[in-house]
């Protein structure tokens, strides 16, 4: 009879002691992205000419030569020549100025399909004391951990300083 009492005592205990745990809902675990065979390339585009003290825009044009869609974020770096300073707003809006105003860094999410492009727009102001001519030393670079060909990931650009048009 003692065994029967033990069962009766157990049954009279808290209700959680007798319940089986509910099965946990299945949790979907996202698979880690696999390395893509995307080849990002910087296409050279020189900014429009501007007068000393004027503004122009650097177009950082990035093309995915494929064959895959990018599976990781990539970064575009715009390095400015001496006498040129960044002047937002930038596109994308999350771009950030670095290295004492000499560089603008823009991050792009994964998902750029093959044979498509992405562009960062970096408005800049030319110093008022610049001489008429061509400024060199600017560049656009792209960084992507999956890019197998880094030989096409950087291009220089030139900024042409022109005389101020009469009447302006």
C-alpha positions in Angstrom: 0.0 0.0 0.0 3.0 2.3 0.5 3.6 2.3 -3.2 0.1 3.4 -3.9 0.4 6.2 -1.5 3.6 7.4 -3.2 1.7 7.6 -6.5 -1.2 9.4 -4.8 1.2 11.9 -3.3 3.0 12.5 -6.6 -0.3 13.0 -8.3 -1.4 15.6 -5.7 1.9 17.6 -6.3 2.1 20.6 -8.6 0.7 20.2 -12.0 4.0 21.0 -13.7 5.6 18.0 -12.2 3.5 15.6 -14.3 3.4 17.5 -17.6 5.7 16.7 -20.4 7.5 19.7 -21.8 5.9 21.2 -24.9 8.0 20.6 -27.9 9.9 23.7 -28.9 8.9 25.3 -32.2 11.4 24.6 -34.9 13.9 27.4 -35.3 15.1 28.2 -38.8 18.8 28.7 -38.8 20.0 30.8 -41.7 22.8 29.1 -43.6 26.0 31.1 -43.7 26.3 32.8 -47.1 28.6 31.0 -49.4 31.3 32.8 -51.2 30.1 34.2 -54.5 32.0 34.4 -57.7 31.0 38.0 -58.2 33.7 40.3 -59.7 33.2 43.9 -58.7 34.8 46.5 -61.0 35.3 50.3 -60.6 34.3 52.1 -63.8 36.2 55.4 -64.2 34.0 58.5 -64.3 35.6 61.9 -63.9 33.5 64.5 -62.1 32.1 67.5 -64.1 34.5 70.5 -64.2 34.0 73.1 -61.6 35.5 76.6 -60.8 37.6 77.3 -57.7 35.2 77.4 -54.7 32.6 75.6 -56.7 31.0 72.2 -56.3 30.8 69.0 -58.4 30.0 65.4 -57.6 32.2 62.3 -57.7 30.2 59.3 -59.1 31.7 56.1 -57.7 30.3 53.7 -60.2 30.7 50.0 -59.4 29.7 47.2 -61.8 29.3 43.5 -60.9 30.8 41.5 -63.8 29.3 38.3 -62.4 28.8 35.5 -62.8 27.1 35.6 -59.3 25.1 38.0 -57.2 27.2 39.4 -54.3 26.5 37.5 -51.1 28.4 39.8 -48.7 28.3 43.6 -48.1 30.9 45.6 -50.1 32.5 49.0 -49.4 33.2 51.9 -51.7 36.1 54.3 -50.8 36.4 57.7 -52.5 39.7 59.3 -51.9 39.8 63.0 -52.7 42.7 65.0 -54.2 44.3 67.9 -52.2 42.1 71.0 -52.4 38.9 69.1 -52.7 36.6 68.4 -49.6 33.5 66.3 -49.2 30.2 68.2 -48.8 27.1 66.1 -48.2 24.5 65.0 -48.4 25.8 61.7 -49.7 24.2 58.8 -51.4 23.8 56.4 -49.8 23.0 58.5 -46.7 25.1 56.3 -44.5 28.4 57.3 -46.1 30.9 58.6 -43.7 33.8 61.0 -44.0 37.1 59.7 -42.8 40.8 60.5 -42.7 40.5 64.3 -42.0 38.0 64.7 -44.9 40.2 63.1 -47.5 38.1 59.9 -47.8 34.4 59.0 -47.9 33.4 55.4 -47.1 30.1 54.0 -48.3 28.8 50.6 -47.4 26.4 48.6 -49.7 24.4 45.5 -48.7 24.8 42.1 -50.4 22.6 41.3 -53.3 24.0 43.2 -56.3 23.1 41.0 -59.3 25.5 40.2 -62.1 25.7 42.8 -64.9 24.2 45.4 -62.6 25.7 48.4 -61.0 25.8 50.5 -57.8 26.7 54.1 -57.5 27.9 56.2 -54.5 27.4 60.0 -55.0 29.9 62.2 -53.2 29.3 66.0 -53.6 32.6 67.9 -53.2 33.7 71.5 -53.0 36.9 72.8 -54.6 39.0 75.1 -52.6 38.7 78.8 -53.6 42.5 79.2 -54.2 42.9 76.3 -56.7 44.5 77.1 -60.0 42.8 76.4 -63.3 43.9 73.0 -64.6 43.5 69.3 -63.7 43.7 67.9 -60.2 45.0 64.4 -59.8 45.3 62.1 -56.8 41.6 61.2 -56.5 40.5 57.6 -56.7 37.5 55.2 -56.2 38.0 51.7 -54.8 35.7 48.9 -54.0 36.4 46.2 -51.3 34.5 42.9 -51.3 35.8 39.8 -49.4 34.5 37.5 -52.1 35.9 39.4 -55.1 38.4 37.0 -56.8 39.9 39.7 -59.1 41.3 42.7 -57.2 43.0 44.1 -60.3 39.9 46.1 -61.4 38.9 47.3 -57.9 40.5 50.8 -58.1 40.4 53.6 -60.6 41.9 57.1 -60.4 39.8 60.2 -61.4 40.8 63.7 -62.4 39.0 66.9 -61.3 39.1 69.7 -63.8 39.2 73.2 -62.4 37.8 75.8 -64.8 37.4 79.5 -64.8 34.2 81.0 -63.4 31.8 81.7 -66.2 31.2 85.5 -66.7 28.0 86.8 -65.2 27.9 84.3 -62.3 
